[in-house]
Amino acid sequence: MLQVEESYIETDQVNAMSKYRIYALILGETLPEGKIFECEIKKIDFDKQAKRKFSPIQSVFSEGEDVDYYKTYVTSLRYVDPIKIKSEYVIVCDIEEDKPGDALGGAIKTIDRITRFLSLACLEDVKRKFGRNRGSFEPYVYQVNKIYLLDGNDKESDVEYKLESGHMYLPNRPEQTEWRDSGTGKFLDEIYNFHDEIFERALKYLYRSSVGYLVLDSNEKIALDHFKSIEIVINSLSKKREFKERLGEAVSKIGITPEEKKRIENFWDDRSKYGDIAHPSLFDEVERYPNQFPIPSNARYSGGGFDSIAPSILLKYYQYIKGVFIVDIDEPSSQGDSSSKEGQFSRVYEISLWGTIHHNHLFYYTSEKNKQKLILNLKKAFAREYKLTDDLIVEIEILPSKKGVFRERRIKLRVCTTT
């Protein structure tokens, strides 16, 4: 996989621990001009900004022989500034660093911290003037627009800073135009038309997590999406209160291995305790890193990327749920309706996101009042309807209900689908 690193113009002036000056446009309700901590806020009119060629920092796609080597590929920008600011005020930060990217990262950390405190101070200013029950948190916003190199007399000179796209994904693909296994095409058709909402939602989160780094999702979102793809499945299989208890119950239902269970428990701990994802970590690790750009994330999560656990859970869930049938018990028709005679089944059609479906939901018509006989008749009728041997019906469960009449209850019936 080709890795293209940050590039910048090297000159005799750009040496170790050079001095840089970073200009960022800033906008907020109150902008006190002059020195502010390690920086300075001052006014620069639009004409002077144009002469200085102020422009937001943006990544560019790599070019050259390394890129041309591949016929096809996917690559992505390492940083995109999604905002536009028009302001005559700038915040200026001088910093000494090895190279422009490190200076940019250090300046952004400083400016970001100052704007956080400016935002809170502005709210306090409103409360002191108009009352403690007034005001809201309105963030000050900034955008880096220029990097200069400074000489010994603090004279500014342009630095051409270029942040290029990173890795190459799927180079020279496709490798073939037919599936490796002859049954994969049928499998694709089955899962596409299966229309189980748990399955659809879990796959949606899993896919988004897998492409998150390409579309510049935050590390936190990538981690959360990845874990959601597992959590949705596990939560659907158990009513236990705690996640790890639900996971323990799901293990036997869909065949989660001990290794998979351990990894999922680690994902949960990353997400919920240690990784600065759903809950804060004990300290801000990034503040202790050397200056760099783009700014790294505090999120620490051992899943995501090309992980094998989440898709394995999803495939196991599919094998499980496609064999689950929900059967509503109903009285046979007394009007001579041939579709609802004693011992017959009919499909229950439901409205879903994908139109009208009948996802393994059936009516079974019977006048039998004895519970044991009814279940025995149901099992035989179901095996006959779907041309199964009795041993392939591996589970029959009477689902909880407030209805007192047994014949109005709902029954879950599961068929083995791994033979």
C-alpha positions as CSV (number, residue, x, y, z in Angstrom):
1,M,0.0,0.0,0.0
2,L,1.5,3.3,-1.1
3,Q,2.0,5.9,1.7
4,V,2.4,9.5,0.6
5,E,3.6,11.7,3.4
6,E,3.2,15.4,4.2
7,S,5.4,17.5,1.9
8,Y,6.7,21.1,2.1
9,I,9.2,23.3,0.4
10,E,12.7,23.0,1.9
11,T,15.0,25.9,1.6
12,D,18.2,27.1,3.3
13,Q,15.9,29.0,5.6
14,V,13.7,26.1,6.7
15,N,15.9,24.3,9.3
16,A,15.4,22.6,12.6
17,M,13.4,24.8,15.0
18,S,12.6,27.5,12.6
19,K,10.2,30.3,13.7
20,Y,6.8,30.4,12.0
21,R,3.9,32.8,12.1
22,I,0.4,31.4,11.6
23,Y,-2.6,33.7,10.7
24,A,-6.1,32.5,11.3
25,L,-9.3,34.4,10.6
26,I,-11.5,34.7,13.8
27,L,-15.1,35.6,14.4
28,G,-16.9,36.1,17.7
29,E,-19.2,38.6,19.4
30,T,-16.5,40.4,21.2
31,L,-12.9,40.5,19.9
32,P,-10.5,42.3,22.2
33,E,-7.7,43.6,20.0
34,G,-4.1,43.2,21.2
35,K,-2.0,40.5,22.8
36,I,-4.1,37.6,24.1
37,F,-2.0,35.0,26.0
38,E,0.5,33.4,23.5
39,C,-1.2,35.1,20.5
40,E,-2.5,38.4,19.2
41,I,-5.8,39.6,17.8
42,K,-5.7,42.3,15.2
43,K,-7.5,43.8,12.3
44,I,-6.5,43.1,8.7
45,D,-8.8,44.5,6.0
46,F,-9.9,42.4,3.0
47,D,-7.6,44.1,0.5
48,K,-4.6,43.2,2.6
49,Q,-5.9,39.7,3.1
50,A,-6.1,39.4,-0.7
51,K,-2.6,40.7,-1.2
52,R,-1.3,38.2,1.3
53,K,-3.3,35.5,-0.6
54,F,-5.1,34.2,2.5
55,S,-6.6,30.8,1.8
56,P,-7.8,28.0,4.0
57,I,-5.4,25.0,4.5
58,Q,-6.6,22.1,2.3
59,S,-5.2,18.7,1.3
60,V,-4.5,18.0,-2.3
61,F,-4.5,14.7,-4.2
62,S,-1.1,13.2,-4.8
63,E,0.5,13.4,-8.2
64,G,3.5,11.8,-9.9
65,E,5.0,8.5,-10.8
66,D,3.9,6.7,-7.6
67,V,0.3,7.5,-8.3
68,D,0.5,6.8,-12.0
69,Y,1.9,3.3,-11.2
70,Y,-1.6,2.1,-10.3
71,K,-4.3,1.8,-13.0
72,T,-7.1,2.0,-10.5
73,Y,-7.3,2.9,-6.8
74,V,-9.1,4.7,-4.1
75,T,-7.4,7.5,-2.1
76,S,-8.7,10.3,0.2
77,L,-7.6,13.7,1.4
78,R,-6.1,13.8,4.8
79,Y,-7.7,17.1,5.8
80,V,-10.6,19.1,4.5
81,D,-11.6,22.5,5.9
82,P,-15.4,22.5,5.5
83,I,-16.1,26.1,6.6
84,K,-15.8,29.6,5.1
85,I,-15.1,32.6,7.3
86,K,-15.3,36.2,6.1
87,S,-13.8,38.4,8.8
88,E,-11.4,41.4,9.1
89,Y,-10.0,40.1,12.3
90,V,-7.2,37.6,12.7
91,I,-5.5,35.7,15.5
92,V,-1.8,35.5,15.0
93,C,0.5,32.8,16.6
94,D,4.3,32.7,16.5
95,I,5.8,29.3,17.2
96,E,9.2,27.5,16.8
97,E,9.1,24.1,15.3
98,D,11.0,21.7,13.0
99,K,8.7,22.0,10.0
100,P,5.6,23.9,8.8
101,G,3.2,21.0,9.6
102,D,4.4,20.8,13.2
103,A,4.1,24.6,13.6
104,L,0.6,24.5,12.1
105,G,-0.4,21.7,14.6
106,G,1.0,23.6,17.5
107,A,-0.6,26.9,16.5
108,I,-4.0,25.2,16.1
109,K,-3.8,23.6,19.5
110,T,-3.0,27.1,21.0
111,I,-5.7,29.0,19.0
112,D,-8.3,26.3,19.7
113,R,-7.7,26.6,23.4
114,I,-7.9,30.4,23.4
115,T,-11.2,30.3,21.4
116,R,-12.7,27.8,23.9
117,F,-12.0,30.2,26.7
118,L,-13.1,33.3,24.7
119,S,-16.4,31.5,24.1
120,L,-17.0,30.9,27.8
121,A,-15.8,34.4,28.8
122,C,-18.3,35.9,26.3
123,L,-21.1,34.0,27.9
124,E,-20.0,35.2,31.4
125,D,-19.9,38.8,30.0
126,V,-23.5,38.5,28.9
127,K,-24.5,37.1,32.3
128,R,-22.8,39.9,34.2
129,K,-24.5,42.5,32.1
130,F,-28.0,41.1,31.7
131,G,-28.4,38.6,34.5
132,R,-27.3,35.1,35.4
133,N,-30.2,33.5,33.6
134,R,-29.4,35.0,30.3
135,G,-27.1,33.9,27.4
136,S,-25.9,30.7,25.7
137,F,-22.7,29.2,24.7
138,E,-21.9,30.6,21.2
139,P,-18.5,29.4,20.0
140,Y,-15.9,31.6,18.6
141,V,-14.8,30.2,15.2
142,Y,-11.4,30.4,13.5
143,Q,-9.8,29.2,10.3
144,V,-6.1,29.1,9.5
145,N,-5.3,31.0,6.3
146,K,-1.6,31.6,6.1
147,I,1.8,30.2,7.3
148,Y,4.9,32.4,7.2
149,L,8.5,31.7,7.9
150,L,10.2,34.3,10.1
151,D,13.8,35.4,9.9
152,G,16.0,36.8,12.7
153,N,14.3,40.1,12.4
154,D,10.8,38.6,12.3
155,K,10.4,39.4,8.6
156,E,7.7,37.2,7.0
157,S,8.4,35.0,3.9
158,D,6.0,32.6,2.2
159,V,6.1,28.9,2.9
160,E,4.4,26.6,0.4
161,Y,2.8,24.0,2.6
162,K,1.3,21.1,0.8
163,L,-0.6,18.3,2.6
164,E,-1.0,15.4,0.1
165,S,-3.5,12.5,0.1
166,G,-2.4,9.4,1.9
167,H,-2.6,5.7,1.2
168,M,-3.8,3.9,-1.9
169,Y,-6.7,1.5,-1.3
170,L,-7.9,-1.2,-3.7
171,P,-5.0,-0.7,-6.2
172,N,-5.4,-2.4,-9.6
173,R,-8.8,-3.9,-8.8
174,P,-11.0,-5.8,-9.6
175,E,-9.0,-9.0,-9.4
176,Q,-11.8,-11.0,-11.1
177,T,-15.3,-10.5,-12.5
178,E,-16.9,-13.7,-11.1
179,W,-17.4,-14.8,-7.5
180,R,-14.9,-17.4,-6.2
181,D,-17.7,-19.6,-5.0
182,S,-20.7,-20.5,-7.2
183,G,-23.2,-20.0,-4.4
184,T,-22.1,-16.4,-3.5
185,G,-24.4,-14.8,-6.1
186,K,-27.4,-16.6,-4.6
187,F,-26.3,-15.6,-1.1
188,L,-26.1,-11.9,-2.2
189,D,-29.6,-12.1,-3.6
190,E,-30.9,-13.7,-0.3
191,I,-29.4,-11.1,2.0
192,Y,-30.4,-8.2,-0.2
193,N,-34.0,-9.3,-0.2
194,F,-34.1,-10.5,3.4
195,H,-35.2,-7.2,4.8
196,D,-34.6,-7.8,8.5
197,E,-34.3,-4.4,10.2
198,I,-31.7,-5.5,12.7
199,F,-29.5,-7.0,9.9
200,E,-29.9,-3.9,7.7
201,R,-29.1,-1.4,10.5
202,A,-26.1,-3.4,11.8
203,L,-24.7,-3.6,8.2
204,K,-25.3,0.1,7.7
205,Y,-23.2,1.0,10.7
206,L,-20.5,-1.6,9.9
207,Y,-20.1,-0.2,6.3
208,R,-20.0,3.4,7.5
209,S,-17.3,2.5,10.0
210,S,-15.2,0.8,7.4
211,V,-15.2,3.8,5.1
212,G,-15.1,6.4,7.8
213,Y,-11.3,7.1,7.4
214,L,-11.9,7.7,3.7
215,V,-14.7,10.3,4.3
216,L,-12.9,11.9,7.2
217,D,-15.2,10.7,10.0
218,S,-13.8,11.3,13.4
219,N,-12.1,8.4,15.2
220,E,-14.8,8.6,17.7
221,K,-17.5,8.2,15.1
222,I,-15.7,5.3,13.4
223,A,-15.4,3.5,16.8
224,L,-19.0,4.1,17.8
225,D,-20.3,3.0,14.4
226,H,-18.2,-0.2,14.5
227,F,-19.4,-1.1,18.0
228,K,-23.0,-0.2,17.2
229,S,-22.9,-2.8,14.4
230,I,-22.2,-5.4,17.1
231,E,-24.4,-3.9,19.8
232,I,-27.5,-3.9,17.6
233,V,-27.3,-7.6,17.0
234,I,-26.4,-8.5,20.6
235,N,-29.2,-6.4,22.1
236,S,-31.8,-8.0,19.7
237,L,-30.9,-11.5,21.1
238,S,-31.3,-10.8,24.9
239,K,-33.3,-8.8,27.4
240,K,-30.6,-8.8,30.0
241,R,-29.8,-5.5,31.6
242,E,-26.0,-5.2,31.1
243,F,-24.3,-5.5,27.7
244,K,-21.9,-8.2,28.8
245,E,-24.8,-10.2,30.2
246,R,-26.6,-9.9,26.9
247,L,-23.4,-10.9,25.1
248,G,-23.2,-14.0,27.3
249,E,-26.7,-15.0,26.3
250,A,-26.1,-14.4,22.6
251,V,-23.0,-16.6,22.6
252,S,-25.0,-19.9,22.5
253,K,-27.8,-18.5,20.2
254,I,-25.6,-17.6,17.2
255,G,-22.4,-19.5,17.9
256,I,-20.1,-16.7,19.1
257,T,-16.6,-18.2,19.8
258,P,-14.7,-17.6,23.1
259,E,-12.2,-15.6,21.2
260,E,-14.9,-13.4,19.6
261,K,-16.6,-12.9,22.9
262,K,-13.3,-11.8,24.5
263,R,-12.6,-9.3,21.7
264,I,-16.2,-7.9,21.9
265,E,-15.7,-7.4,25.7
266,N,-12.5,-5.5,24.9
267,F,-14.3,-3.4,22.4
268,W,-17.0,-2.6,25.0
269,D,-14.3,-1.6,27.5
270,D,-12.6,0.7,24.9
271,R,-15.9,2.3,24.0
272,S,-17.3,2.7,27.5
273,K,-14.3,3.0,29.9
274,Y,-10.9,3.7,28.5
275,G,-11.0,4.9,25.0
276,D,-12.4,8.4,25.2
277,I,-15.2,7.5,22.9
278,A,-18.6,7.2,24.7
279,H,-17.1,8.5,27.9
280,P,-14.1,10.6,28.7
281,S,-10.7,9.2,29.3
282,L,-8.8,10.0,32.5
283,F,-6.6,12.6,30.8
284,D,-6.1,14.4,27.5
285,E,-3.4,12.2,25.9
286,V,-3.2,14.3,22.7
287,E,-2.0,17.4,24.6
288,R,1.1,15.4,25.5
289,Y,1.9,14.5,21.9
290,P,4.5,16.5,19.9
291,N,3.0,19.1,17.6
292,Q,1.7,17.7,14.3
293,F,-1.0,18.3,11.7
294,P,-3.6,17.0,11.2
295,I,-4.3,17.0,15.0
296,P,-4.6,13.4,16.2
297,S,-7.5,12.1,18.3
298,N,-7.7,10.9,21.9
299,A,-9.9,8.0,20.8
300,R,-8.4,4.6,21.4
301,Y,-10.3,1.6,20.0
302,S,-9.0,-1.8,19.1
303,G,-11.7,-2.6,16.6
304,G,-12.7,-0.9,13.3
305,G,-10.7,-0.8,10.1
306,F,-10.4,-4.2,8.5
307,D,-11.8,-6.0,11.6
308,S,-13.1,-9.5,11.2
309,I,-15.2,-9.7,14.4
310,A,-18.2,-7.4,13.6
311,P,-18.8,-9.0,10.1
312,S,-18.5,-12.4,11.6
313,I,-21.2,-11.6,14.2
314,L,-23.4,-10.2,11.4
315,L,-23.1,-13.3,9.3
316,K,-23.8,-15.5,12.3
317,Y,-26.9,-13.5,13.1
318,Y,-28.1,-13.9,9.6
319,Q,-27.7,-17.6,9.7
320,Y,-29.7,-17.6,13.0
321,I,-32.5,-15.2,12.2
322,K,-33.3,-16.5,8.7
323,G,-34.4,-19.7,10.5
324,V,-36.6,-18.0,13.0
325,F,-40.3,-17.9,12.4
326,I,-42.9,-16.0,14.4
327,V,-46.3,-17.9,14.4
328,D,-49.5,-16.3,15.5
329,I,-52.2,-18.7,16.6
330,D,-55.7,-18.0,15.2
331,E,-59.1,-19.7,15.0
332,P,-59.9,-21.4,11.6
333,S,-62.4,-19.5,9.5
334,S,-66.0,-20.4,9.9
335,Q,-66.9,-18.8,6.6
336,G,-65.4,-21.5,4.4
337,D,-62.3,-19.6,3.6
338,S,-59.9,-22.2,2.1
339,S,-56.8,-20.2,3.1
340,S,-57.5,-20.4,6.9
341,K,-58.6,-24.0,7.5
342,E,-57.6,-26.2,10.4
343,G,-53.8,-26.9,10.4
344,Q,-53.0,-24.4,7.6
345,F,-50.5,-21.5,7.5
346,S,-50.8,-18.1,5.9
347,R,-48.2,-15.3,5.7
348,V,-48.5,-12.1,7.7
349,Y,-47.6,-9.2,5.4
350,E,-46.1,-6.1,7.1
351,I,-45.3,-2.6,5.9
352,S,-41.6,-1.9,6.3
353,L,-38.9,0.5,5.0
354,W,-38.6,-1.8,2.0
355,G,-42.3,-2.1,1.1
356,T,-44.7,-5.0,1.9
357,I,-42.8,-8.0,3.2
358,H,-43.6,-11.3,5.0
359,H,-40.4,-11.8,7.0
360,N,-41.0,-15.3,8.4
361,H,-44.2,-14.2,10.1
362,L,-47.1,-16.7,9.9
363,F,-50.6,-17.4,11.0
364,Y,-51.4,-21.0,12.1
365,Y,-55.0,-21.8,12.2
366,T,-56.2,-24.4,14.8
367,S,-59.1,-25.0,17.1
368,E,-57.0,-27.2,19.4
369,K,-57.2,-26.0,23.0
370,N,-54.7,-28.2,24.7
371,K,-51.3,-26.5,24.8
372,Q,-49.1,-29.7,24.4
373,K,-51.2,-31.0,21.6
374,L,-51.3,-27.7,19.9
375,I,-47.5,-27.4,19.9
376,L,-47.1,-30.9,18.7
377,N,-49.6,-30.3,15.8
378,L,-47.8,-27.0,15.0
379,K,-44.4,-28.7,14.8
380,K,-45.7,-31.5,12.5
381,A,-47.7,-29.0,10.3
382,F,-44.7,-26.8,10.0
383,A,-42.3,-29.6,9.0
384,R,-44.9,-30.7,6.4
385,E,-45.4,-27.2,5.0
386,Y,-41.6,-26.6,4.6
387,K,-40.6,-30.2,3.8
388,L,-38.4,-30.6,6.9
389,T,-37.6,-33.5,9.2
390,D,-38.7,-32.9,12.8
391,D,-35.1,-32.8,14.1
392,L,-34.4,-29.6,12.0
393,I,-36.9,-27.7,14.2
394,V,-34.5,-27.0,17.0
395,E,-36.5,-24.5,19.1
396,I,-40.1,-23.8,20.0
397,E,-40.8,-21.0,22.5
398,I,-44.0,-19.5,23.7
399,L,-43.4,-15.8,23.7
400,P,-44.4,-13.6,26.7
401,S,-47.9,-12.1,26.4
402,K,-50.6,-10.6,28.6
403,K,-53.3,-12.6,26.8
404,G,-54.8,-15.2,29.0
405,V,-56.1,-17.5,26.1
406,F,-53.3,-19.7,24.9
407,R,-54.6,-19.8,21.3
408,E,-54.1,-16.0,21.1
409,R,-50.5,-16.3,22.0
410,R,-47.4,-16.0,19.7
411,I,-44.9,-18.7,19.3
412,K,-41.3,-18.5,18.1
413,L,-40.1,-21.4,16.1
414,R,-36.5,-21.8,14.9
415,V,-35.2,-24.0,12.2
416,C,-31.5,-25.2,11.9
417,T,-30.0,-23.5,8.8
418,T,-26.5,-24.8,9.0
419,T,-27.0,-28.2,7.4
